[in-house]
Amino acid sequence: MLILTRRILMVLLVLNWIAVAGFVVFGGVLLAMPEFMAGKLAKGFGSDADAVRLALVGVMAIGCVAAVPVHVMFTRIIAMIDTVRIGNPFAPVNAERLRQVAWAMLALQIVDLGYGWFATQLSEATGEFMAWQFSFTGWLAVLLLFVLARVFQQGAAMQDEIEGTV
């Protein structure tokens, strides 16, 4: 199961950066050709086309920013899987990796709040509801990850103590 999980995370890691490339290209087009894009958006949004264009640029920027903590999360979890596969799950480095995942998850929750703001702006500009919902489970996951990082740290210390007494 660990091998499959690792492979899935590697694919997701690559897809994360492919998504960033798409965000950069689309955001760049929205910024580099404002009249052209506003003209295209005007067909669906009328006089609000420029506001929609700018809100879309914001959403693309949020996507690029979100890619960084996602990258941290994926790479740290992959590294943790590698230590588990060699039989050393409570390595001190895994406690630090899990703490980094917790900080990345916290950053992702903050970025999500930014996305919520842009979704609200798009909803107001277009008159269409842009889906966004506050994630209680995401914030709970942040707390859980920090607690688990501390558990891993204690487990690693206990393992070092046991190895020192043997």
C-alpha positions in Angstrom: 0.0 0.0 0.0 2.9 2.4 0.7 4.3 1.9 -2.8 0.9 2.8 -4.3 0.5 5.8 -2.0 4.0 7.0 -3.0 3.2 6.6 -6.7 -0.1 8.5 -6.3 1.7 11.3 -4.5 4.4 11.5 -7.2 1.7 11.9 -9.8 -0.1 14.5 -7.8 3.2 16.3 -7.3 3.7 16.5 -11.1 0.0 17.5 -11.7 0.4 20.3 -9.1 3.2 21.9 -11.2 1.3 21.3 -14.4 -1.6 23.2 -12.8 0.7 26.1 -11.9 1.9 26.3 -15.5 -1.7 26.5 -16.6 -2.5 29.2 -14.0 0.5 31.2 -15.1 -0.4 30.9 -18.8 -4.0 31.8 -18.3 -3.3 34.5 -15.8 -0.6 35.9 -18.1 -3.1 36.0 -21.0 -5.6 37.8 -18.8 -3.0 40.4 -17.9 -1.2 40.7 -21.2 -4.3 41.1 -23.4 -6.8 42.9 -21.2 -8.9 44.3 -24.1 -9.1 41.0 -25.9 -10.0 39.1 -22.8 -12.4 41.7 -21.6 -14.0 41.5 -25.1 -14.3 37.7 -24.8 -15.7 37.9 -21.2 -18.1 40.7 -22.2 -20.2 38.2 -24.2 -21.1 36.5 -20.9 -20.7 39.2 -18.3 -21.4 42.5 -20.1 -20.1 45.6 -18.4 -18.6 43.6 -15.5 -16.2 41.8 -17.9 -13.1 43.7 -16.6 -14.0 43.1 -13.0 -14.4 39.4 -13.8 -11.0 39.4 -15.7 -9.3 40.9 -12.7 -11.0 38.5 -10.3 -9.9 35.6 -12.5 -6.3 36.9 -12.3 -6.6 36.8 -8.6 -7.9 33.3 -8.6 -5.0 32.2 -10.9 -2.5 33.9 -8.4 -4.1 32.1 -5.5 -3.7 28.8 -7.4 0.0 29.6 -7.9 0.5 30.5 -4.2 -1.4 27.3 -3.1 1.0 25.2 -5.1 3.9 25.9 -2.8 2.4 24.4 0.4 0.9 21.6 -1.6 4.4 20.9 -2.9 5.8 20.9 0.7 3.1 18.5 1.8 3.6 16.0 -1.0 7.4 16.0 -0.8 7.4 15.6 3.0 4.8 12.8 3.0 6.8 11.0 0.3 10.0 11.3 2.3 8.1 10.0 5.4 6.8 7.0 3.3 10.4 6.3 2.3 11.6 6.1 6.0 8.6 3.9 6.9 9.5 1.6 4.0 13.0 1.1 5.4 11.6 0.4 8.8 12.3 3.7 10.7 8.9 5.5 11.0 9.8 7.3 14.3 12.9 9.0 13.0 13.3 12.5 14.4 13.3 13.8 10.9 9.8 12.5 10.4 8.6 14.6 13.4 10.0 17.7 11.7 8.5 16.6 8.3 5.1 16.2 9.9 5.4 19.7 11.5 6.3 21.1 8.1 3.2 19.4 6.7 1.2 21.0 9.5 2.6 24.5 8.7 1.9 23.9 4.9 -1.7 22.9 5.7 -2.1 26.0 7.8 -0.8 28.1 4.9 -3.2 26.3 2.6 -6.1 27.1 4.9 -5.1 30.8 4.8 -4.8 30.7 1.0 -8.3 29.1 0.9 -9.6 32.2 2.8 -8.1 34.3 0.0 -9.8 32.2 -2.6 -13.0 32.6 -0.7 -12.6 36.4 -1.0 -12.0 36.2 -4.8 -14.9 33.8 -5.2 -17.1 36.3 -3.4 -15.8 39.1 -5.7 -16.5 36.9 -8.8 -20.0 36.1 -7.5 -20.8 39.8 -7.1 -19.3 40.7 -10.5 -21.1 38.0 -12.4 -24.3 37.5 -10.5 -23.5 33.8 -10.5 -22.7 31.9 -7.3 -19.0 30.8 -7.2 -18.7 27.9 -4.8 -16.7 28.3 -1.7 -17.2 27.2 1.8 -15.3 27.7 5.0 -13.5 24.4 5.8 -13.8 23.5 9.5 -12.3 20.1 8.8 -9.2 21.8 7.2 -8.6 23.9 10.3 -9.2 20.8 12.5 -6.7 18.9 10.3 -4.1 21.6 11.0 -4.5 21.1 14.7 -4.3 17.4 14.4 -1.2 17.5 12.3 0.6 19.7 14.9 -0.5 17.2 17.6 0.7 14.3 15.6 4.0 16.0 14.9 4.5 16.3 18.7 3.5 12.6 19.1 6.1 11.6 16.5 8.7 13.8 18.3 8.0 12.0 21.6 8.0 8.6 19.8 11.4 9.3 18.3 12.8 10.4 21.6 11.4 7.3 23.3 12.9 5.1 20.5 16.3 6.8 21.0 16.1 6.1 24.7 15.3 2.5 24.2 18.1 2.1 21.7 20.4 3.8 24.2 19.6 1.3 26.9 20.0 -1.8 24.8 
